[in-house]
Amino acid sequence: MIRKLWAVMRRPSSRWGLGTLVLAGALVGAVGWNGFHYAVEQTTTTGFCLSCHTMQQNFEEYKTTVHYSNTMGVRAECRDCHFAQSGWRLYRAKVLAARDLWGEITGSIDTPEKFEAHRLEMAERVWADMKESDSIGCRSCHSFEAMDFAHQTKPDAANQMQKAMVEGGTCIDCHKGIAHHLPDMSSGYKKLFEELETAAGALRPKPGDTVYPLKTLEVYLEQPSGDGGKSSGKVLAATPMKVEAAKGDWLQVSVEGWQQEGAERMLYAAQGQRIFNLALTPAALASVVPGTSMVDPDTEQTWTDATISVWVRNADLTDSLDKVWSYAGSMFNAACGTCHALPQTGHFLANQWIGTLNAMKPKSPLDEEQFRLVQKYVQMHAKDMGGEEHE
């Protein structure tokens, strides 16, 4: 059958002239091409978008923003923000939009509750696409070159705009949530933490294994009986602990770090860096085993590598540091990447990150425990700890 069809297609026409066939083909092609573009135009209108009832909720959110009603009488439509005006990016956006249509058809986002459950992942997908395209939808109306920075009403915003223009920033870095409600940014990292806690409940470390706390834990010089007695200090999240013994619900672990002369109660993750591993009580200092001392040539401070053996409860632990960093990185992105461009961890030195984060702490949605882990995450991935800035 296929061979016969192919033979017909290849057979020269004995009825129609070549010119007629070419003209007919051109006509069919023109009609088809224009019909295709007409279909694209009609399926990128706001009215078409609102034919899905889940989009109607988005539209109500959008109607409360400056892009819908403003003193200049300029209104952005769905296609102005979500589609390029022409070229392959327009067709690519149409293909990607089909995923939301499929979600509507299959029922995965066909109710407000289901939509909210998926809002973060959908928003992150759109943000990533906008960043990759240099916010091409925004650029259809806005451009750095057309901005009169001297007359912008907010000087801080004008400064940020100029900084972004010089450093290659893009609109979506700072303007998430400008047209629709922001998703619950905590849902992503909260889910990761729940998964880590679930896995921690099944973890049975053996001597020789290395485990990492998911949060700050009490440590004891002697194995406690029952629920524990007076602690000898606290080990911070993401601190490596090598298991020496496992007895019931308790683990004996060794913790390594660096002591600074005059501040011996704290074990730091690296020499010269204020990255906290373990905080000890005064009574526990005698149990620390010191190693080699050295003088930091930059500060002339004496640092000593040290080890201590302590007991911790086998709870809230993981054997995967990568998973801890994934959780911490998700918090960092959610807490610090919503209102402004997220700085790369390698942008600052480890000790510089302390002041940088403390300045933003009053605006942070993180609690004290979460904030400490984020600080340790950025410090351990700082410029002088092997972190890199991405171009």
N, C-alpha and C positions, 0 to 999 in steps of 0.2 A: 504494500500500500504506500509506504513512504517513498519507495523507489519510483513508483508511478507518478506520485505527486511531484517529486523532484524532476522527473523527466518532462512533465508538463511545464514546470517553471522555466526550464532551460530551453524549451522548444521555441524557435523564432516564430514571431507572429506573421501569419500569411494574410491577415485581414486588416490589421491596423499598422499605420506607418510609424516609424521611429519617433518622428516629431510629435505625433499624437500621443504616443505612450509617455514620452518625456513630459509633455504638457499636463497630461492627466495625473502623472505621478507627482508633479510639482503642485498641482491643485489640491490633490488629496493630502499631500504633506503640509501645505499651508493651512488648510482647514483643520487638520489634526493638531498642528502646532498651536494655532490660535485657540482651538477648543481646549487644549491642555492648559494653556495659560489662563483662559477664562475660568476653568475649573479651579485652578490654583487661587486666582483672585477671589472667587466666591467662597472658597473654603478657608480664607484667612481673614474674613470679616468678623467684627465683634459679634454680629448677629449669629453667625454660624457657630462661633465658640460657645455662645450662650445656649445653643440647642442642647448641650449636655448640662443637666441640672446641677452637677457638682461645680461647674464653672459659674453658675449664677451666684453662689456664695462668694466666690472670688470677686465677682463683679461688684457685689455690695460692699466688700472691703475696699475695693479700688475707688468707689464713688466717694469715699471719705478722704481721699488724698488729693494733693495739689495737682497731680497729673490729670485729674478729672475736672476739677473746678478751680479756677485761679483768676487773678486780676487781669491777666492778659488775654483771657478767652481762648486759650489754646488747649485742646484736648487730645491726649494720646489714645490711640486705639490699641487693641490687643497686638496687631501685627507690627505696630511701631516699636514695641519693646521685644517681642518674642521672635520676630522674623527679620532676616536681612531683606533689604528692598529688592535685591536681584542676585543673580549668580548662584553658584552651587550651594552656598550656605542657606539660601531660601529653600531649596529642595531638601537639603539635609534636615532643616528644622521641621519641614512637613513630615518627613519620615519619623523623626523623634517624637513629634506630637501624636503620631498614631499609637504610641504606647499608652498615652492617657486615654485615648479613645477606646483602646482595647481594655483598659482597666475599667472603664465605664460599662462596656458591654459585658465583661465577665463578672462584674460585681465587686471587684477588689477595692474600688473607691467610689461606689455608687451611693453612699450615705455620708452625712457630715462626720460621723464617728470614724468610719473607715478612712475617709479623706484625711482627717487629722492624724490618724495613726501612721499614714504614709507621707504626711506633709514634709517632714524633715528630709527624707531621702529624695523626694521630688524636688524640693528647693535646692538641695545640695547639687543635684544633677544640673539644674538650670544655672546655678551660680558658677559651677565649673565650666559649663559651656560658654557663658558670658565672659568669663575671665579669659578663656582660651581664644575667644574671638575679639578681645579688647573691647568688650561691651558694645558690639556693633549696633545693637538696637538703640542704645542710648545715643550713640554717635550720629544717628540720623537727625537728631535735633541739637545735641550738645557737642561742643568741641572746646578743647583748651584754648585754641587759637582765637576763638570768638568771645572768650570770657573777659570781662572788664573787672579784673581783680580789685582794683582800687575802689570800686563802687559796690562791691558785694557787701551785703548788710552785716555779715558776721566775719570779722577779721580772722578769727581762728580757722574758719572754714576756707577763707581765701588763701591762708597760708598753707593749709593742707592740700588744697587744689594745686597750688604752684609747686609744692613738694612732689606731689604725684606726677605732675607733668614732667618734672626733671628726672624723677627716678623710674618712670615707666609704669606708674600705677594706672589702674583702670577703674571705671565708675563703680562696678559691683564690689570692689574692695571695701568701700565705705558706705555704700547705699543699699545694703540688703534690707528688705522690709519697707522700701520706700513706696511700693505700690500695693503690696499685700501684707497681711499680718505675718509677722515672723513665726516660724514653727517653734515648738518647745525645744530649744537648743540643748537642754539637759537630757532629753530622752535618749540620745545616742550613747552618751557615756554612762548613763545610769544603766542602760541595758548591758553594756560591756561589763560593768561592775557586778551586776547580778549574775552574769555568766561566770565571772571569775570566782565569786563566792560559792556558786553551785559546785564548780570544779574543786574548790578548796575543801569542801566537805568530804570529798572522796579521796583526797590526797593522803598517801601513806608513805612518807619519806623514809629512806633507809640511810644508815651511816655512809657517808661519802657523797650523798646528794647535796645539791645547793638549792636552797629555797629563798623566797623573797616575800616579805610582808606586803599585804595589800593596803595596810594602813598602819598607823603607829601602834606598837604592841608593848606591853609590859615585859620586862626581863627580870630574871631572878638568878642569884648566885647559886642557890641550892634548889633542887627540885621541890616545888611546893607540894603540900599535902592538901587534898580537897580542892577548893577553888583558888588557892594561892594565898600567900601572906604578903608581907611588905615587899614591894618591888625594889630592885636595885637600879632601875633606870628605864629608859624607853628606847626601842629600836624603831627607826623611821622606815616608812614604806620604801620599797625598791632596794633595800640594803641587802647585799649578798650575805647569806648565813650558811656555813657548811655544817651539815648534820654530823654530830659525833656519836649520839646515842638516841634511841627512841624507846620511851617507857610509857605505855598507856597513852594518855592524851598529851604527854609532854615530850619535847625534844630538847636535847642538849646540843647547842650550836656554838660554833666559834665565829666571832665577828672581828674583822680586821678594819684598821683605819689609821689615821694620822692624828697625833696629839700635838697641839701647839703649846709651847712653853707659856705658862701662866693661864692656860685655859684647858687643863688636862681632863676636865670632866666630859669633854666632847670629843668623840672620834669622828674625824672628817674623812670623806671619801677619797680625797687626793691631797697631796702636800701643797700647802699654800692656798687651797681653795676652801671656801666656807660652804661646803656641801655636806650637810649633816647626815651621818650614819647612825650614831648612837650617843645618847645623853645618859651619863651615869650619876648616881648619887655619890656624895663624898666618901661614904663607907665602902663603895665598890671600887674605888681607885686602887686599893692595895692588890686587887686581883688582876689588874692589867699587866700583861707581860710585854715589857718594852723591847724594841728591836734596835735598829740603827738610827742614830740621830744625825741631822744635817742642818746646816745654816742656810736659809734662803738668801741668796746674794742680793735680791732686790729689796727685801725688807729687813734683813739681818735678824730675822726671827728663827728660833730653833724649833725644828719639827722632828718628831720621833714616830716611826711606824710602830704599831702596837696591835696586840691581839688580846681578846678576852673570851672566856668560855662562860656561857650563860644558859639558862633554861627559858624556853618560851612554850606557850600552849600551841598545840598543833591545830590551829584555827586561823582563818584569814591568811593563808599562805598559798603561794603558787611556785611551780618549778620553772616557769617561763617568764623571764625578764621582758622579752619582747611583748608579751601580752600586757604587762604592767605599763610599758611605755606606750602601747597602743591606746590603752585607757587614758593615760595621762595626756597623750597628744590630742585625743578627742576632746578632753576638757579644755586644753589650751586653745584649741581651735574654736570651740563653742564660746568660751568666756572672753577671748581676746581677738577673735577674728570676725566679730559681727559688726562692730562699730567703726573699725578702721582696718587698713591692710595689715594682715598678720605678719609680724616680723619673723624672719628665719631665726632659728635658735642660734645659728652660728654668727648672727649679726653682733652679738655682745660677748664679752668675756664672762666666765662663770660668776665671778664676784660682782660684775656690773649688773647682772640680772637681778640681784637682790634689790637694789635701789629702784630699778625699772619696774619690777612687779609691785613693790611696796607702794609706789606712786599710784598705781592703778587699783590697788586692793580695795579702796572704799567703793569703787564702781563694780567690783567683781561679784558675780552671783555665787561664787564658790564658798563653801564653809571652810573653816580653819584647816581641817584635815585635807580636804581637796586642794586647797591653796598650797599647802606644804609640798604635796606630791607634784603639782605643776611646777613649782619652783625648782624642785630637784630634777624634774624632767628637762627643763630648759638649761639648767646648769650642767647636767651631765652630757648635754648635746651642744654646749657652748663652743665658741670659736677656739678657745684654748684647751678644750676637752675632745677635740676631733670633729666637732660639728662643722658643717659647711653651709655657706650661703648659696642658694640656687639662683641661677640667672633668671 
